[in-house]
Amino acid sequence: MPEQPPRRPEKPRAERVKRAARDPELVNRVYGELLHIDGITIIPVAAVRRCGRQGSGDEGEKRGCSCVNVRPVGLVVLRDGRVSWKPAFDVNRLVLALAALLGLFVLLGRRQAR
């Protein structure tokens, strides 16, 4: 049998992705329940970001904190044997981008006025 090259150590991000793929709670949140409407199947899709930390409290008790951030990404639509993707429109991101752009214009306008 030929010798196999030594395995590279896994990067932390790859390790987190593998753990997330095995977590049934997380997997169920990425793809929602199938919706069947008039012969069309719709699958909602969401982006899930999970973070957590644990520390020690008083007298050796463990305290933990975890958060899950879920945002809609779009829909997979199955119609007549064809698959299509319908992206979700995130109004919050649009408002944030417009506010940042407005702030930049205000700062540049003040700088030129001097």
HELIX and SHEET records of a PDB file:
HELIX    1   1 PRO A   12  ARG A   22  1                                  11    
HELIX    2   2 PRO A   24  VAL A   30  1                                   7    
HELIX    3   3 ASP A   58  GLY A   60  5                                   3    
HELIX    4   4 VAL A   91  ALA A  113  1                                  23    
SHEET    1   A 4 LEU A  35  ILE A  37  0                                        
SHEET    2   A 4 ILE A  40  SER A  56 -1                                        
SHEET    3   A 4 LYS A  62  ARG A  79 -1                                        
SHEET    4   A 4 ARG A  82  PRO A  87 -1                                        
END                                                                             
